[in-house]
Amino acid sequence: MTYAVTDQCIRCKYQDCVDVCPVDAFREGQNMLVIDPEACIDCGVCEAECPAGAILPDSLVEPRWVALNAKYAPAWPVIRSRGRPFADADAWSGVPGKFEAHFSEEPGAGG
C-alpha cells in the first residue's frame, strides 16, 4: 500500500506534507503535488499534515488518483522542502471537480 494525492491538492498545494515525509516521496507539478509510489514507505505521516485532505491511502481513493500519482511521479521533480501555497489556496480548498478544469501536466520547480 502507498498514499496518493487527489484533486483536492489542485490550486492549493499547501506542502505541509513535504516537511514530514522521511523519504522525499513528493513530486511537484505546476499546481499540485503527487506521491511517488516507488518511494513511499506507507508511514502515513503526510495524510494528517494535509490541510486540504488531499492525501489518502491508495485503498481509499479512486484508482484514477493512484494512476495519476504513478504517471507524474517520474516526470515531475522531487520537492524536499515546503514552499508557499498559492495565495488563494484557502478559497480553493474543498472545491469539487478541480481536476477537469484546473489540472496541469506541467512540472513544478521542485526543490
FIPA-261702 format. One record per atom (N, C-alpha, C): residue number from 1; y, x, z; atom name; residue in three letters. Coordinates in nm, 2 decimals, decimal comma, always signed. Layout:
<nodes>
num: NUM | north: Y | east: X | up: Z | atomo: CA | residuo: ala
...
</nodes>
This chain:
<nodes>
num: 1 | north: -0,12 | east: +0,08 | up: +0,00 | atomo: N | residuo: met
num: 1 | north: +0,00 | east: +0,00 | up: +0,00 | atomo: CA | residuo: met
num: 1 | north: +0,12 | east: +0,09 | up: +0,00 | atomo: C | residuo: met
num: 2 | north: +0,23 | east: +0,04 | up: -0,06 | atomo: N | residuo: thr
num: 2 | north: +0,36 | east: +0,10 | up: -0,06 | atomo: CA | residuo: thr
num: 2 | north: +0,47 | east: +0,00 | up: -0,04 | atomo: C | residuo: thr
num: 3 | north: +0,59 | east: +0,04 | up: -0,04 | atomo: N | residuo: tyr
num: 3 | north: +0,70 | east: -0,06 | up: -0,03 | atomo: CA | residuo: tyr
num: 3 | north: +0,77 | east: -0,06 | up: -0,17 | atomo: C | residuo: tyr
num: 4 | north: +0,84 | east: -0,17 | up: -0,19 | atomo: N | residuo: ala
num: 4 | north: +0,91 | east: -0,19 | up: -0,32 | atomo: CA | residuo: ala
num: 4 | north: +1,05 | east: -0,25 | up: -0,29 | atomo: C | residuo: ala
num: 5 | north: +1,14 | east: -0,21 | up: -0,37 | atomo: N | residuo: val
num: 5 | north: +1,28 | east: -0,27 | up: -0,37 | atomo: CA | residuo: val
num: 5 | north: +1,29 | east: -0,38 | up: -0,47 | atomo: C | residuo: val
num: 6 | north: +1,35 | east: -0,49 | up: -0,42 | atomo: N | residuo: thr
num: 6 | north: +1,36 | east: -0,61 | up: -0,51 | atomo: CA | residuo: thr
num: 6 | north: +1,50 | east: -0,62 | up: -0,56 | atomo: C | residuo: thr
num: 7 | north: +1,53 | east: -0,73 | up: -0,63 | atomo: N | residuo: asp
num: 7 | north: +1,66 | east: -0,75 | up: -0,69 | atomo: CA | residuo: asp
num: 7 | north: +1,77 | east: -0,77 | up: -0,58 | atomo: C | residuo: asp
num: 8 | north: +1,74 | east: -0,79 | up: -0,46 | atomo: N | residuo: gln
num: 8 | north: +1,84 | east: -0,81 | up: -0,36 | atomo: CA | residuo: gln
num: 8 | north: +1,92 | east: -0,68 | up: -0,34 | atomo: C | residuo: gln
num: 9 | north: +1,87 | east: -0,57 | up: -0,39 | atomo: N | residuo: cys
num: 9 | north: +1,95 | east: -0,44 | up: -0,39 | atomo: CA | residuo: cys
num: 9 | north: +2,06 | east: -0,43 | up: -0,50 | atomo: C | residuo: cys
num: 10 | north: +2,04 | east: -0,51 | up: -0,60 | atomo: N | residuo: ile
num: 10 | north: +2,13 | east: -0,50 | up: -0,72 | atomo: CA | residuo: ile
num: 10 | north: +2,27 | east: -0,54 | up: -0,67 | atomo: C | residuo: ile
num: 11 | north: +2,37 | east: -0,46 | up: -0,71 | atomo: N | residuo: arg
num: 11 | north: +2,51 | east: -0,48 | up: -0,68 | atomo: CA | residuo: arg
num: 11 | north: +2,54 | east: -0,47 | up: -0,53 | atomo: C | residuo: arg
num: 12 | north: +2,45 | east: -0,42 | up: -0,45 | atomo: N | residuo: cys
num: 12 | north: +2,47 | east: -0,40 | up: -0,31 | atomo: CA | residuo: cys
num: 12 | north: +2,45 | east: -0,25 | up: -0,28 | atomo: C | residuo: cys
num: 13 | north: +2,33 | east: -0,20 | up: -0,30 | atomo: N | residuo: lys
num: 13 | north: +2,30 | east: -0,06 | up: -0,29 | atomo: CA | residuo: lys
num: 13 | north: +2,35 | east: +0,00 | up: -0,16 | atomo: C | residuo: lys
num: 14 | north: +2,32 | east: -0,06 | up: -0,05 | atomo: N | residuo: tyr
num: 14 | north: +2,37 | east: -0,01 | up: +0,08 | atomo: CA | residuo: tyr
num: 14 | north: +2,32 | east: +0,13 | up: +0,12 | atomo: C | residuo: tyr
num: 15 | north: +2,20 | east: +0,17 | up: +0,09 | atomo: N | residuo: gln
num: 15 | north: +2,15 | east: +0,30 | up: +0,10 | atomo: CA | residuo: gln
num: 15 | north: +2,12 | east: +0,35 | up: +0,24 | atomo: C | residuo: gln
num: 16 | north: +2,12 | east: +0,26 | up: +0,34 | atomo: N | residuo: asp
num: 16 | north: +2,08 | east: +0,29 | up: +0,48 | atomo: CA | residuo: asp
num: 16 | north: +1,94 | east: +0,34 | up: +0,48 | atomo: C | residuo: asp
num: 17 | north: +1,86 | east: +0,29 | up: +0,39 | atomo: N | residuo: cys
num: 17 | north: +1,72 | east: +0,32 | up: +0,38 | atomo: CA | residuo: cys
num: 17 | north: +1,69 | east: +0,47 | up: +0,35 | atomo: C | residuo: cys
num: 18 | north: +1,79 | east: +0,52 | up: +0,27 | atomo: N | residuo: val
num: 18 | north: +1,77 | east: +0,66 | up: +0,22 | atomo: CA | residuo: val
num: 18 | north: +1,77 | east: +0,76 | up: +0,34 | atomo: C | residuo: val
num: 19 | north: +1,86 | east: +0,74 | up: +0,44 | atomo: N | residuo: asp
num: 19 | north: +1,87 | east: +0,83 | up: +0,55 | atomo: CA | residuo: asp
num: 19 | north: +1,74 | east: +0,83 | up: +0,64 | atomo: C | residuo: asp
num: 20 | north: +1,66 | east: +0,73 | up: +0,64 | atomo: N | residuo: val
num: 20 | north: +1,55 | east: +0,72 | up: +0,73 | atomo: CA | residuo: val
num: 20 | north: +1,42 | east: +0,76 | up: +0,66 | atomo: C | residuo: val
num: 21 | north: +1,42 | east: +0,77 | up: +0,53 | atomo: N | residuo: cys
num: 21 | north: +1,29 | east: +0,80 | up: +0,45 | atomo: CA | residuo: cys
num: 21 | north: +1,25 | east: +0,94 | up: +0,48 | atomo: C | residuo: cys
num: 22 | north: +1,13 | east: +0,96 | up: +0,54 | atomo: N | residuo: pro
num: 22 | north: +1,09 | east: +1,10 | up: +0,57 | atomo: CA | residuo: pro
num: 22 | north: +1,04 | east: +1,18 | up: +0,45 | atomo: C | residuo: pro
num: 23 | north: +1,02 | east: +1,11 | up: +0,33 | atomo: N | residuo: val
num: 23 | north: +0,96 | east: +1,18 | up: +0,22 | atomo: CA | residuo: val
num: 23 | north: +1,05 | east: +1,17 | up: +0,09 | atomo: C | residuo: val
num: 24 | north: +1,17 | east: +1,14 | up: +0,10 | atomo: N | residuo: asp
num: 24 | north: +1,26 | east: +1,13 | up: -0,01 | atomo: CA | residuo: asp
num: 24 | north: +1,20 | east: +1,04 | up: -0,13 | atomo: C | residuo: asp
num: 25 | north: +1,15 | east: +0,92 | up: -0,09 | atomo: N | residuo: ala
num: 25 | north: +1,09 | east: +0,84 | up: -0,19 | atomo: CA | residuo: ala
num: 25 | north: +1,19 | east: +0,75 | up: -0,27 | atomo: C | residuo: ala
num: 26 | north: +1,31 | east: +0,75 | up: -0,24 | atomo: N | residuo: phe
num: 26 | north: +1,41 | east: +0,67 | up: -0,31 | atomo: CA | residuo: phe
num: 26 | north: +1,46 | east: +0,73 | up: -0,43 | atomo: C | residuo: phe
num: 27 | north: +1,48 | east: +0,65 | up: -0,54 | atomo: N | residuo: arg
num: 27 | north: +1,54 | east: +0,69 | up: -0,66 | atomo: CA | residuo: arg
num: 27 | north: +1,66 | east: +0,61 | up: -0,69 | atomo: C | residuo: arg
num: 28 | north: +1,76 | east: +0,66 | up: -0,75 | atomo: N | residuo: glu
num: 28 | north: +1,89 | east: +0,59 | up: -0,77 | atomo: CA | residuo: glu
num: 28 | north: +1,91 | east: +0,55 | up: -0,91 | atomo: C | residuo: glu
num: 29 | north: +1,93 | east: +0,42 | up: -0,93 | atomo: N | residuo: gly
num: 29 | north: +1,98 | east: +0,37 | up: -1,06 | atomo: CA | residuo: gly
num: 29 | north: +2,12 | east: +0,34 | up: -1,05 | atomo: C | residuo: gly
num: 30 | north: +2,18 | east: +0,30 | up: -1,16 | atomo: N | residuo: gln
num: 30 | north: +2,32 | east: +0,27 | up: -1,16 | atomo: CA | residuo: gln
num: 30 | north: +2,37 | east: +0,17 | up: -1,06 | atomo: C | residuo: gln
num: 31 | north: +2,29 | east: +0,06 | up: -1,04 | atomo: N | residuo: asn
num: 31 | north: +2,33 | east: -0,04 | up: -0,95 | atomo: CA | residuo: asn
num: 31 | north: +2,22 | east: -0,09 | up: -0,85 | atomo: C | residuo: asn
num: 32 | north: +2,12 | east: -0,01 | up: -0,84 | atomo: N | residuo: met
num: 32 | north: +2,01 | east: -0,04 | up: -0,73 | atomo: CA | residuo: met
num: 32 | north: +1,93 | east: +0,08 | up: -0,71 | atomo: C | residuo: met
num: 33 | north: +1,85 | east: +0,08 | up: -0,61 | atomo: N | residuo: leu
num: 33 | north: +1,75 | east: +0,19 | up: -0,58 | atomo: CA | residuo: leu
num: 33 | north: +1,61 | east: +0,13 | up: -0,61 | atomo: C | residuo: leu
num: 34 | north: +1,52 | east: +0,23 | up: -0,62 | atomo: N | residuo: val
num: 34 | north: +1,38 | east: +0,19 | up: -0,63 | atomo: CA | residuo: val
num: 34 | north: +1,30 | east: +0,29 | up: -0,54 | atomo: C | residuo: val
num: 35 | north: +1,18 | east: +0,26 | up: -0,51 | atomo: N | residuo: ile
num: 35 | north: +1,09 | east: +0,35 | up: -0,43 | atomo: CA | residuo: ile
num: 35 | north: +0,99 | east: +0,40 | up: -0,52 | atomo: C | residuo: ile
num: 36 | north: +0,97 | east: +0,53 | up: -0,52 | atomo: N | residuo: asp
num: 36 | north: +0,86 | east: +0,60 | up: -0,59 | atomo: CA | residuo: asp
num: 36 | north: +0,73 | east: +0,57 | up: -0,52 | atomo: C | residuo: asp
num: 37 | north: +0,64 | east: +0,49 | up: -0,58 | atomo: N | residuo: pro
num: 37 | north: +0,51 | east: +0,46 | up: -0,51 | atomo: CA | residuo: pro
num: 37 | north: +0,42 | east: +0,58 | up: -0,49 | atomo: C | residuo: pro
num: 38 | north: +0,45 | east: +0,68 | up: -0,57 | atomo: N | residuo: glu
num: 38 | north: +0,37 | east: +0,81 | up: -0,56 | atomo: CA | residuo: glu
num: 38 | north: +0,41 | east: +0,89 | up: -0,44 | atomo: C | residuo: glu
num: 39 | north: +0,54 | east: +0,87 | up: -0,40 | atomo: N | residuo: ala
num: 39 | north: +0,60 | east: +0,95 | up: -0,29 | atomo: CA | residuo: ala
num: 39 | north: +0,59 | east: +0,87 | up: -0,15 | atomo: C | residuo: ala
num: 40 | north: +0,60 | east: +0,74 | up: -0,16 | atomo: N | residuo: cys
num: 40 | north: +0,60 | east: +0,65 | up: -0,04 | atomo: CA | residuo: cys
num: 40 | north: +0,47 | east: +0,67 | up: +0,04 | atomo: C | residuo: cys
num: 41 | north: +0,49 | east: +0,69 | up: +0,17 | atomo: N | residuo: ile
num: 41 | north: +0,38 | east: +0,71 | up: +0,26 | atomo: CA | residuo: ile
num: 41 | north: +0,35 | east: +0,58 | up: +0,35 | atomo: C | residuo: ile
num: 42 | north: +0,42 | east: +0,47 | up: +0,31 | atomo: N | residuo: asp
num: 42 | north: +0,39 | east: +0,34 | up: +0,37 | atomo: CA | residuo: asp
num: 42 | north: +0,43 | east: +0,34 | up: +0,52 | atomo: C | residuo: asp
num: 43 | north: +0,53 | east: +0,42 | up: +0,56 | atomo: N | residuo: cys
num: 43 | north: +0,57 | east: +0,42 | up: +0,70 | atomo: CA | residuo: cys
num: 43 | north: +0,65 | east: +0,30 | up: +0,74 | atomo: C | residuo: cys
num: 44 | north: +0,72 | east: +0,24 | up: +0,65 | atomo: N | residuo: gly
num: 44 | north: +0,79 | east: +0,11 | up: +0,68 | atomo: CA | residuo: gly
num: 44 | north: +0,92 | east: +0,12 | up: +0,74 | atomo: C | residuo: gly
num: 45 | north: +0,97 | east: +0,24 | up: +0,77 | atomo: N | residuo: val
num: 45 | north: +1,10 | east: +0,26 | up: +0,84 | atomo: CA | residuo: val
num: 45 | north: +1,22 | east: +0,21 | up: +0,75 | atomo: C | residuo: val
num: 46 | north: +1,20 | east: +0,21 | up: +0,62 | atomo: N | residuo: cys
num: 46 | north: +1,31 | east: +0,17 | up: +0,53 | atomo: CA | residuo: cys
num: 46 | north: +1,33 | east: +0,02 | up: +0,54 | atomo: C | residuo: cys
num: 47 | north: +1,23 | east: -0,06 | up: +0,55 | atomo: N | residuo: glu
num: 47 | north: +1,24 | east: -0,20 | up: +0,55 | atomo: CA | residuo: glu
num: 47 | north: +1,33 | east: -0,25 | up: +0,65 | atomo: C | residuo: glu
num: 48 | north: +1,33 | east: -0,21 | up: +0,77 | atomo: N | residuo: ala
num: 48 | north: +1,41 | east: -0,25 | up: +0,88 | atomo: CA | residuo: ala
num: 48 | north: +1,56 | east: -0,21 | up: +0,86 | atomo: C | residuo: ala
num: 49 | north: +1,58 | east: -0,10 | up: +0,79 | atomo: N | residuo: glu
num: 49 | north: +1,72 | east: -0,05 | up: +0,77 | atomo: CA | residuo: glu
num: 49 | north: +1,80 | east: -0,12 | up: +0,66 | atomo: C | residuo: glu
num: 50 | north: +1,73 | east: -0,19 | up: +0,58 | atomo: N | residuo: cys
num: 50 | north: +1,80 | east: -0,25 | up: +0,46 | atomo: CA | residuo: cys
num: 50 | north: +1,88 | east: -0,38 | up: +0,50 | atomo: C | residuo: cys
num: 51 | north: +2,01 | east: -0,38 | up: +0,50 | atomo: N | residuo: pro
num: 51 | north: +2,09 | east: -0,49 | up: +0,54 | atomo: CA | residuo: pro
num: 51 | north: +2,07 | east: -0,61 | up: +0,45 | atomo: C | residuo: pro
num: 52 | north: +2,03 | east: -0,59 | up: +0,32 | atomo: N | residuo: ala
num: 52 | north: +2,02 | east: -0,69 | up: +0,22 | atomo: CA | residuo: ala
num: 52 | north: +1,87 | east: -0,75 | up: +0,22 | atomo: C | residuo: ala
num: 53 | north: +1,78 | east: -0,69 | up: +0,30 | atomo: N | residuo: gly
num: 53 | north: +1,64 | east: -0,74 | up: +0,30 | atomo: CA | residuo: gly
num: 53 | north: +1,58 | east: -0,72 | up: +0,17 | atomo: C | residuo: gly
num: 54 | north: +1,61 | east: -0,62 | up: +0,10 | atomo: N | residuo: ala
num: 54 | north: +1,56 | east: -0,59 | up: -0,04 | atomo: CA | residuo: ala
num: 54 | north: +1,43 | east: -0,51 | up: -0,04 | atomo: C | residuo: ala
num: 55 | north: +1,39 | east: -0,46 | up: +0,07 | atomo: N | residuo: ile
num: 55 | north: +1,27 | east: -0,37 | up: +0,08 | atomo: CA | residuo: ile
num: 55 | north: +1,16 | east: -0,45 | up: +0,15 | atomo: C | residuo: ile
num: 56 | north: +1,04 | east: -0,46 | up: +0,08 | atomo: N | residuo: leu
num: 56 | north: +0,93 | east: -0,53 | up: +0,14 | atomo: CA | residuo: leu
num: 56 | north: +0,80 | east: -0,45 | up: +0,10 | atomo: C | residuo: leu
num: 57 | north: +0,69 | east: -0,48 | up: +0,18 | atomo: N | residuo: pro
num: 57 | north: +0,56 | east: -0,42 | up: +0,14 | atomo: CA | residuo: pro
num: 57 | north: +0,52 | east: -0,48 | up: +0,01 | atomo: C | residuo: pro
num: 58 | north: +0,46 | east: -0,40 | up: -0,07 | atomo: N | residuo: asp
num: 58 | north: +0,42 | east: -0,44 | up: -0,21 | atomo: CA | residuo: asp
num: 58 | north: +0,33 | east: -0,56 | up: -0,21 | atomo: C | residuo: asp
num: 59 | north: +0,26 | east: -0,58 | up: -0,10 | atomo: N | residuo: ser
num: 59 | north: +0,17 | east: -0,70 | up: -0,09 | atomo: CA | residuo: ser
num: 59 | north: +0,25 | east: -0,83 | up: -0,07 | atomo: C | residuo: ser
num: 60 | north: +0,38 | east: -0,82 | up: -0,04 | atomo: N | residuo: leu
num: 60 | north: +0,46 | east: -0,94 | up: -0,01 | atomo: CA | residuo: leu
num: 60 | north: +0,56 | east: -0,97 | up: -0,12 | atomo: C | residuo: leu
num: 61 | north: +0,56 | east: -0,89 | up: -0,23 | atomo: N | residuo: val
num: 61 | north: +0,66 | east: -0,92 | up: -0,33 | atomo: CA | residuo: val
num: 61 | north: +0,59 | east: -0,96 | up: -0,46 | atomo: C | residuo: val
num: 62 | north: +0,66 | east: -1,02 | up: -0,55 | atomo: N | residuo: glu
num: 62 | north: +0,61 | east: -1,05 | up: -0,68 | atomo: CA | residuo: glu
num: 62 | north: +0,57 | east: -0,92 | up: -0,75 | atomo: C | residuo: glu
num: 63 | north: +0,46 | east: -0,92 | up: -0,83 | atomo: N | residuo: pro
num: 63 | north: +0,41 | east: -0,79 | up: -0,90 | atomo: CA | residuo: pro
num: 63 | north: +0,52 | east: -0,73 | up: -0,98 | atomo: C | residuo: pro
num: 64 | north: +0,61 | east: -0,81 | up: -1,04 | atomo: N | residuo: arg
num: 64 | north: +0,72 | east: -0,75 | up: -1,12 | atomo: CA | residuo: arg
num: 64 | north: +0,80 | east: -0,65 | up: -1,05 | atomo: C | residuo: arg
num: 65 | north: +0,82 | east: -0,67 | up: -0,92 | atomo: N | residuo: trp
num: 65 | north: +0,90 | east: -0,57 | up: -0,84 | atomo: CA | residuo: trp
num: 65 | north: +0,83 | east: -0,44 | up: -0,82 | atomo: C | residuo: trp
num: 66 | north: +0,70 | east: -0,45 | up: -0,80 | atomo: N | residuo: val
num: 66 | north: +0,62 | east: -0,33 | up: -0,78 | atomo: CA | residuo: val
num: 66 | north: +0,62 | east: -0,25 | up: -0,92 | atomo: C | residuo: val
num: 67 | north: +0,60 | east: -0,32 | up: -1,03 | atomo: N | residuo: ala
num: 67 | north: +0,60 | east: -0,26 | up: -1,16 | atomo: CA | residuo: ala
num: 67 | north: +0,74 | east: -0,20 | up: -1,19 | atomo: C | residuo: ala
num: 68 | north: +0,85 | east: -0,27 | up: -1,15 | atomo: N | residuo: leu
num: 68 | north: +0,98 | east: -0,22 | up: -1,18 | atomo: CA | residuo: leu
num: 68 | north: +1,00 | east: -0,09 | up: -1,10 | atomo: C | residuo: leu
num: 69 | north: +0,96 | east: -0,08 | up: -0,98 | atomo: N | residuo: asn
num: 69 | north: +0,98 | east: +0,04 | up: -0,90 | atomo: CA | residuo: asn
num: 69 | north: +0,90 | east: +0,16 | up: -0,96 | atomo: C | residuo: asn
num: 70 | north: +0,77 | east: +0,13 | up: -1,00 | atomo: N | residuo: ala
num: 70 | north: +0,69 | east: +0,23 | up: -1,06 | atomo: CA | residuo: ala
num: 70 | north: +0,74 | east: +0,28 | up: -1,20 | atomo: C | residuo: ala
num: 71 | north: +0,81 | east: +0,19 | up: -1,27 | atomo: N | residuo: lys
num: 71 | north: +0,86 | east: +0,22 | up: -1,40 | atomo: CA | residuo: lys
num: 71 | north: +0,98 | east: +0,31 | up: -1,39 | atomo: C | residuo: lys
num: 72 | north: +1,07 | east: +0,28 | up: -1,30 | atomo: N | residuo: tyr
num: 72 | north: +1,20 | east: +0,35 | up: -1,30 | atomo: CA | residuo: tyr
num: 72 | north: +1,20 | east: +0,47 | up: -1,20 | atomo: C | residuo: tyr
num: 73 | north: +1,10 | east: +0,48 | up: -1,11 | atomo: N | residuo: ala
num: 73 | north: +1,10 | east: +0,60 | up: -1,02 | atomo: CA | residuo: ala
num: 73 | north: +1,09 | east: +0,73 | up: -1,09 | atomo: C | residuo: ala
num: 74 | north: +1,01 | east: +0,74 | up: -1,20 | atomo: N | residuo: pro
num: 74 | north: +1,00 | east: +0,87 | up: -1,27 | atomo: CA | residuo: pro
num: 74 | north: +1,13 | east: +0,90 | up: -1,35 | atomo: C | residuo: pro
num: 75 | north: +1,20 | east: +0,80 | up: -1,39 | atomo: N | residuo: ala
num: 75 | north: +1,32 | east: +0,82 | up: -1,48 | atomo: CA | residuo: ala
num: 75 | north: +1,45 | east: +0,84 | up: -1,40 | atomo: C | residuo: ala
num: 76 | north: +1,46 | east: +0,79 | up: -1,28 | atomo: N | residuo: trp
num: 76 | north: +1,58 | east: +0,79 | up: -1,20 | atomo: CA | residuo: trp
num: 76 | north: +1,58 | east: +0,91 | up: -1,11 | atomo: C | residuo: trp
num: 77 | north: +1,70 | east: +0,97 | up: -1,07 | atomo: N | residuo: pro
num: 77 | north: +1,70 | east: +1,09 | up: -0,99 | atomo: CA | residuo: pro
num: 77 | north: +1,67 | east: +1,05 | up: -0,84 | atomo: C | residuo: pro
num: 78 | north: +1,62 | east: +1,15 | up: -0,77 | atomo: N | residuo: val
num: 78 | north: +1,60 | east: +1,14 | up: -0,62 | atomo: CA | residuo: val
num: 78 | north: +1,73 | east: +1,13 | up: -0,55 | atomo: C | residuo: val
num: 79 | north: +1,74 | east: +1,04 | up: -0,45 | atomo: N | residuo: ile
num: 79 | north: +1,85 | east: +1,03 | up: -0,37 | atomo: CA | residuo: ile
num: 79 | north: +1,81 | east: +1,06 | up: -0,23 | atomo: C | residuo: ile
num: 80 | north: +1,87 | east: +1,16 | up: -0,17 | atomo: N | residuo: arg
num: 80 | north: +1,83 | east: +1,22 | up: -0,04 | atomo: CA | residuo: arg
num: 80 | north: +1,92 | east: +1,18 | up: +0,08 | atomo: C | residuo: arg
num: 81 | north: +2,04 | east: +1,14 | up: +0,04 | atomo: N | residuo: ser
num: 81 | north: +2,14 | east: +1,11 | up: +0,15 | atomo: CA | residuo: ser
num: 81 | north: +2,22 | east: +0,99 | up: +0,11 | atomo: C | residuo: ser
num: 82 | north: +2,26 | east: +0,91 | up: +0,21 | atomo: N | residuo: arg
num: 82 | north: +2,33 | east: +0,79 | up: +0,19 | atomo: CA | residuo: arg
num: 82 | north: +2,46 | east: +0,81 | up: +0,13 | atomo: C | residuo: arg
num: 83 | north: +2,49 | east: +0,73 | up: +0,02 | atomo: N | residuo: gly
num: 83 | north: +2,62 | east: +0,73 | up: -0,04 | atomo: CA | residuo: gly
num: 83 | north: +2,69 | east: +0,60 | up: +0,01 | atomo: C | residuo: gly
num: 84 | north: +2,80 | east: +0,57 | up: -0,06 | atomo: N | residuo: arg
num: 84 | north: +2,87 | east: +0,45 | up: -0,03 | atomo: CA | residuo: arg
num: 84 | north: +2,81 | east: +0,33 | up: -0,11 | atomo: C | residuo: arg
num: 85 | north: +2,80 | east: +0,22 | up: -0,04 | atomo: N | residuo: pro
num: 85 | north: +2,76 | east: +0,10 | up: -0,12 | atomo: CA | residuo: pro
num: 85 | north: +2,87 | east: +0,05 | up: -0,21 | atomo: C | residuo: pro
num: 86 | north: +2,85 | east: -0,04 | up: -0,29 | atomo: N | residuo: phe
num: 86 | north: +2,95 | east: -0,10 | up: -0,37 | atomo: CA | residuo: phe
num: 86 | north: +3,06 | east: -0,16 | up: -0,28 | atomo: C | residuo: phe
num: 87 | north: +3,18 | east: -0,16 | up: -0,32 | atomo: N | residuo: ala
num: 87 | north: +3,29 | east: -0,21 | up: -0,24 | atomo: CA | residuo: ala
num: 87 | north: +3,27 | east: -0,36 | up: -0,21 | atomo: C | residuo: ala
num: 88 | north: +3,21 | east: -0,43 | up: -0,31 | atomo: N | residuo: asp
num: 88 | north: +3,19 | east: -0,58 | up: -0,29 | atomo: CA | residuo: asp
num: 88 | north: +3,04 | east: -0,61 | up: -0,25 | atomo: C | residuo: asp
num: 89 | north: +2,98 | east: -0,51 | up: -0,19 | atomo: N | residuo: ala
num: 89 | north: +2,83 | east: -0,53 | up: -0,16 | atomo: CA | residuo: ala
num: 89 | north: +2,81 | east: -0,65 | up: -0,07 | atomo: C | residuo: ala
num: 90 | north: +2,89 | east: -0,67 | up: +0,03 | atomo: N | residuo: asp
num: 90 | north: +2,87 | east: -0,79 | up: +0,12 | atomo: CA | residuo: asp
num: 90 | north: +2,88 | east: -0,92 | up: +0,04 | atomo: C | residuo: asp
num: 91 | north: +2,96 | east: -0,93 | up: -0,06 | atomo: N | residuo: ala
num: 91 | north: +2,97 | east: -1,05 | up: -0,14 | atomo: CA | residuo: ala
num: 91 | north: +2,85 | east: -1,08 | up: -0,22 | atomo: C | residuo: ala
num: 92 | north: +2,78 | east: -0,97 | up: -0,26 | atomo: N | residuo: trp
num: 92 | north: +2,66 | east: -0,98 | up: -0,35 | atomo: CA | residuo: trp
num: 92 | north: +2,53 | east: -0,99 | up: -0,26 | atomo: C | residuo: trp
num: 93 | north: +2,54 | east: -0,96 | up: -0,14 | atomo: N | residuo: ser
num: 93 | north: +2,42 | east: -0,97 | up: -0,05 | atomo: CA | residuo: ser
num: 93 | north: +2,37 | east: -1,11 | up: -0,04 | atomo: C | residuo: ser
num: 94 | north: +2,24 | east: -1,13 | up: -0,08 | atomo: N | residuo: gly
num: 94 | north: +2,18 | east: -1,27 | up: -0,07 | atomo: CA | residuo: gly
num: 94 | north: +2,20 | east: -1,35 | up: -0,19 | atomo: C | residuo: gly
num: 95 | north: +2,27 | east: -1,30 | up: -0,29 | atomo: N | residuo: val
num: 95 | north: +2,29 | east: -1,38 | up: -0,41 | atomo: CA | residuo: val
num: 95 | north: +2,16 | east: -1,39 | up: -0,49 | atomo: C | residuo: val
num: 96 | north: +2,11 | east: -1,50 | up: -0,53 | atomo: N | residuo: pro
num: 96 | north: +1,99 | east: -1,51 | up: -0,60 | atomo: CA | residuo: pro
num: 96 | north: +2,01 | east: -1,48 | up: -0,75 | atomo: C | residuo: pro
num: 97 | north: +1,90 | east: -1,44 | up: -0,81 | atomo: N | residuo: gly
num: 97 | north: +1,90 | east: -1,42 | up: -0,96 | atomo: CA | residuo: gly
num: 97 | north: +1,98 | east: -1,31 | up: -1,01 | atomo: C | residuo: gly
num: 98 | north: +2,00 | east: -1,21 | up: -0,94 | atomo: N | residuo: lys
num: 98 | north: +2,09 | east: -1,10 | up: -0,98 | atomo: CA | residuo: lys
num: 98 | north: +2,02 | east: -1,01 | up: -1,09 | atomo: C | residuo: lys
num: 99 | north: +1,89 | east: -1,01 | up: -1,10 | atomo: N | residuo: phe
num: 99 | north: +1,82 | east: -0,92 | up: -1,20 | atomo: CA | residuo: phe
num: 99 | north: +1,86 | east: -0,96 | up: -1,34 | atomo: C | residuo: phe
num: 100 | north: +1,85 | east: -1,08 | up: -1,38 | atomo: N | residuo: glu
num: 100 | north: +1,87 | east: -1,12 | up: -1,51 | atomo: CA | residuo: glu
num: 100 | north: +2,01 | east: -1,09 | up: -1,56 | atomo: C | residuo: glu
num: 101 | north: +2,11 | east: -1,11 | up: -1,47 | atomo: N | residuo: ala
num: 101 | north: +2,25 | east: -1,09 | up: -1,51 | atomo: CA | residuo: ala
num: 101 | north: +2,31 | east: -0,95 | up: -1,49 | atomo: C | residuo: ala
num: 102 | north: +2,25 | east: -0,88 | up: -1,39 | atomo: N | residuo: his
num: 102 | north: +2,32 | east: -0,76 | up: -1,35 | atomo: CA | residuo: his
num: 102 | north: +2,23 | east: -0,63 | up: -1,34 | atomo: C | residuo: his
num: 103 | north: +2,11 | east: -0,63 | up: -1,37 | atomo: N | residuo: phe
num: 103 | north: +2,02 | east: -0,51 | up: -1,36 | atomo: CA | residuo: phe
num: 103 | north: +2,06 | east: -0,41 | up: -1,47 | atomo: C | residuo: phe
num: 104 | north: +2,07 | east: -0,29 | up: -1,44 | atomo: N | residuo: ser
num: 104 | north: +2,10 | east: -0,18 | up: -1,53 | atomo: CA | residuo: ser
num: 104 | north: +1,99 | east: -0,08 | up: -1,53 | atomo: C | residuo: ser
num: 105 | north: +1,94 | east: -0,04 | up: -1,65 | atomo: N | residuo: glu
num: 105 | north: +1,83 | east: +0,06 | up: -1,66 | atomo: CA | residuo: glu
num: 105 | north: +1,89 | east: +0,20 | up: -1,65 | atomo: C | residuo: glu
num: 106 | north: +2,02 | east: +0,22 | up: -1,65 | atomo: N | residuo: glu
num: 106 | north: +2,08 | east: +0,35 | up: -1,64 | atomo: CA | residuo: glu
num: 106 | north: +2,06 | east: +0,42 | up: -1,51 | atomo: C | residuo: glu
num: 107 | north: +2,03 | east: +0,54 | up: -1,51 | atomo: N | residuo: pro
num: 107 | north: +2,01 | east: +0,62 | up: -1,38 | atomo: CA | residuo: pro
num: 107 | north: +2,14 | east: +0,63 | up: -1,31 | atomo: C | residuo: pro
num: 108 | north: +2,13 | east: +0,65 | up: -1,18 | atomo: N | residuo: gly
num: 108 | north: +2,25 | east: +0,68 | up: -1,09 | atomo: CA | residuo: gly
num: 108 | north: +2,27 | east: +0,83 | up: -1,09 | atomo: C | residuo: gly
num: 109 | north: +2,36 | east: +0,87 | up: -1,00 | atomo: N | residuo: ala
num: 109 | north: +2,39 | east: +1,01 | up: -0,99 | atomo: CA | residuo: ala
num: 109 | north: +2,29 | east: +1,09 | up: -0,91 | atomo: C | residuo: ala
num: 110 | north: +2,21 | east: +1,02 | up: -0,82 | atomo: N | residuo: gly
num: 110 | north: +2,12 | east: +1,10 | up: -0,73 | atomo: CA | residuo: gly
num: 110 | north: +2,20 | east: +1,18 | up: -0,63 | atomo: C | residuo: gly
num: 111 | north: +2,12 | east: +1,26 | up: -0,56 | atomo: N | residuo: gly
num: 111 | north: +2,19 | east: +1,34 | up: -0,46 | atomo: CA | residuo: gly
num: 111 | north: +2,13 | east: +1,35 | up: -0,33 | atomo: C | residuo: gly
</nodes>
